[in-house]
Amino acid sequence: MSKKTVLITGASSGMGYASTVLFAKQGWEVYAGARRIEKIPSGTGIHPFKLDVTDAESRRAFVQAAQTEPTLDVLINNAGYGEYGPLEEVSLDKVHKQVETNLFGAAELTKLVLPTMRAQRFGRIVNISSIGGDMYSALGGWYHVTKHALNVWSDVLDTEIQQFGLRSVIVEPGGTQSSWGDIAMGSIKKNASANTPYQALIDGTLAMVTRVGSHSSATSEDLAKVFYRAANEDKPKLRYYFSFSDRMMAHFARVHPTLFHKTVMRMSARATR
Ligand SMILES: NC(=O)c1ccc[n+]([C@@H]2O[C@H](COP(=O)([O-])OP(=O)(O)OC[C@H]3O[C@@H](n4cnc5c(N)ncnc54)[C@H](OP(=O)(O)O)[C@@H]3O)[C@@H](O)[C@H]2O)c1
């Protein structure tokens, strides 16, 4: 039997890097894409590819390269980042870029692999969202919008493609050790205006994140194992989580929106004290 093939975006760091290593170790052909090709791991079965998910030509070339394999089994839409800051102050140009990366990039890549998967009558799209696709917090507004949207997009896609033997599923990581936190938290100050009225909220939030962040237990390797399950289970679930507490937090926000909102309000109030 020929080897299975997976396409992974955002393979130069964090969970995408760790998944590239894991899938290759398990004998898959891994088409691993990121803008910093030099940071993508190398090894047997790994095909590093310079990919910008916001660029149509780059996306096409990435999928074409993988189409040289006998089958396209799994696409993992993992590339993403958080553009944080007060909603009043984050520039919409930056928001557009984030939506292009976290949502439209995933959607366009999926459109490129679906015809092959449909012809095979098997294949799976694994979308890396976040518990922040169900929850939210102050200063993360547009990031949460991209992940909420990714969840709905993936669920609707799943209702349309199951008839062809294909599935679209979501992984919702919670806080995980990677470059993500530094990038997201670093963007808050860059996006705030010089005399921002949100200074107290920003300072308090950053202090809180520093405290909680240092306790973030999950590693990117832990999440790579979750990606692997989402890609391989015979009867895939709609949602995958690393921990019970991640699952419960997402559930709480979904099922008790008013209570959840009050909890976030309390955190914001504490941050501004
Ligand atoms: N870490 C967390 O706490 C956490 C929690 C929930 C969800 N997530 C989500 O999990 C996913 C992986 O994040 P991570 O934690 O592994 O973060 P990370 O270490 O910062 O890795 C992000 C990856 O995305 C890639 N990327 C960004 N923009 C891209 C673009 N335009 N084209 C191609 N690749 C691009 C980066 O590669 P280049 O810069 O080289 O292109 C990098 O490889 C993201 O979708 C993130 O939102 C993270």
The ligand as an SDF file (V2000), in Angstrom:
LIG
                    3D

 48 52  0  0  0  0  0  0  0  0999 V2000
   -0.2650   28.4820   20.9160 N   0  0  0  0  0  0  0  0  0  0  0  0
   -1.4790   28.6610   21.3740 C   0  0  0  0  0  0  0  0  0  0  0  0
   -1.6610   28.9360   22.5980 O   0  0  0  0  0  0  0  0  0  0  0  0
   -2.6670   28.4730   20.4690 C   0  0  0  0  0  0  0  0  0  0  0  0
   -3.9150   28.2820   21.0890 C   0  0  0  0  0  0  0  0  0  0  0  0
   -5.0300   28.0770   20.2750 C   0  0  0  0  0  0  0  0  0  0  0  0
   -4.9040   28.0480   18.8990 C   0  0  0  0  0  0  0  0  0  0  0  0
   -3.6780   28.2520   18.3070 N   0  0  0  0  0  0  0  0  0  0  0  0
   -3.6230   28.1920   16.8310 C   0  0  0  0  0  0  0  0  0  0  0  0
   -2.7910   27.0950   16.4700 O   0  0  0  0  0  0  0  0  0  0  0  0
   -2.1950   27.3480   15.1830 C   0  0  0  0  0  0  0  0  0  0  0  0
   -0.6920   27.1090   15.2770 C   0  0  0  0  0  0  0  0  0  0  0  0
   -0.1390   28.0850   16.1620 O   0  0  0  0  0  0  0  0  0  0  0  0
    1.2000   27.8770   17.0040 P   0  0  0  0  0  0  0  0  0  0  0  0
    0.8250   27.9980   18.4220 O   0  0  0  0  0  0  0  0  0  0  0  0
    1.9320   26.6870   16.5380 O   0  0  0  0  0  0  0  0  0  0  0  0
    1.9250   29.2520   16.6050 O   0  0  0  0  0  0  0  0  0  0  0  0
    3.3700   29.6060   15.9740 P   0  0  0  0  0  0  0  0  0  0  0  0
    4.4430   28.8590   16.6770 O   0  0  0  0  0  0  0  0  0  0  0  0
    3.4290   31.0950   15.9680 O   0  0  0  0  0  0  0  0  0  0  0  0
    3.2580   29.0550   14.4820 O   0  0  0  0  0  0  0  0  0  0  0  0
    2.4320   29.6770   13.5310 C   0  0  0  0  0  0  0  0  0  0  0  0
    2.7790   29.1650   12.1490 C   0  0  0  0  0  0  0  0  0  0  0  0
    1.9110   29.8240   11.1870 O   0  0  0  0  0  0  0  0  0  0  0  0
    2.6970   30.1800   10.0850 C   0  0  0  0  0  0  0  0  0  0  0  0
    2.1220   31.2740    9.3130 N   0  0  0  0  0  0  0  0  0  0  0  0
    1.7100   32.4850    9.7610 C   0  0  0  0  0  0  0  0  0  0  0  0
    1.2870   33.2290    8.7170 N   0  0  0  0  0  0  0  0  0  0  0  0
    1.4350   32.4540    7.5990 C   0  0  0  0  0  0  0  0  0  0  0  0
    1.1820   32.6550    6.2200 C   0  0  0  0  0  0  0  0  0  0  0  0
    0.6930   33.8120    5.7400 N   0  0  0  0  0  0  0  0  0  0  0  0
    1.4620   31.6400    5.3540 N   0  0  0  0  0  0  0  0  0  0  0  0
    1.9730   30.4780    5.8050 C   0  0  0  0  0  0  0  0  0  0  0  0
    2.2430   30.2280    7.0990 N   0  0  0  0  0  0  0  0  0  0  0  0
    1.9680   31.2190    7.9790 C   0  0  0  0  0  0  0  0  0  0  0  0
    4.0750   30.5350   10.6650 C   0  0  0  0  0  0  0  0  0  0  0  0
    5.0740   30.3430    9.6710 O   0  0  0  0  0  0  0  0  0  0  0  0
    5.8700   31.5000    8.8780 P   0  0  0  0  0  0  0  0  0  0  0  0
    5.8810   32.7240    9.7380 O   0  0  0  0  0  0  0  0  0  0  0  0
    7.2140   30.8940    8.6360 O   0  0  0  0  0  0  0  0  0  0  0  0
    5.0750   31.6580    7.5990 O   0  0  0  0  0  0  0  0  0  0  0  0
    4.2050   29.4760   11.7430 C   0  0  0  0  0  0  0  0  0  0  0  0
    4.7880   28.2990   11.1940 O   0  0  0  0  0  0  0  0  0  0  0  0
   -2.5990   28.7770   14.8100 C   0  0  0  0  0  0  0  0  0  0  0  0
   -3.6760   28.7350   13.9240 O   0  0  0  0  0  0  0  0  0  0  0  0
   -3.0140   29.3930   16.1420 C   0  0  0  0  0  0  0  0  0  0  0  0
   -3.9360   30.4360   15.9680 O   0  0  0  0  0  0  0  0  0  0  0  0
   -2.5690   28.4710   19.0780 C   0  0  0  0  0  0  0  0  0  0  0  0
  1  2  1  0
  2  3  2  0
  2  4  1  0
  4  5  1  0
  4 48  2  0
  5  6  2  0
  6  7  1  0
  7  8  2  0
  8  9  1  0
  8 48  1  0
  9 10  1  0
  9 46  1  0
 10 11  1  0
 11 12  1  0
 11 44  1  0
 12 13  1  0
 13 14  1  0
 14 15  2  0
 14 16  1  0
 14 17  1  0
 17 18  1  0
 18 19  2  0
 18 20  1  0
 18 21  1  0
 21 22  1  0
 22 23  1  0
 23 24  1  0
 23 42  1  0
 24 25  1  0
 25 26  1  0
 25 36  1  0
 26 27  1  0
 26 35  1  0
 27 28  2  0
 28 29  1  0
 29 30  1  0
 29 35  2  0
 30 31  1  0
 30 32  2  0
 32 33  1  0
 33 34  2  0
 34 35  1  0
 36 37  1  0
 36 42  1  0
 37 38  1  0
 38 39  2  0
 38 40  1  0
 38 41  1  0
 42 43  1  0
 44 45  1  0
 44 46  1  0
 46 47  1  0
M  CHG  2   8   1  16  -1
M  END
$$$$
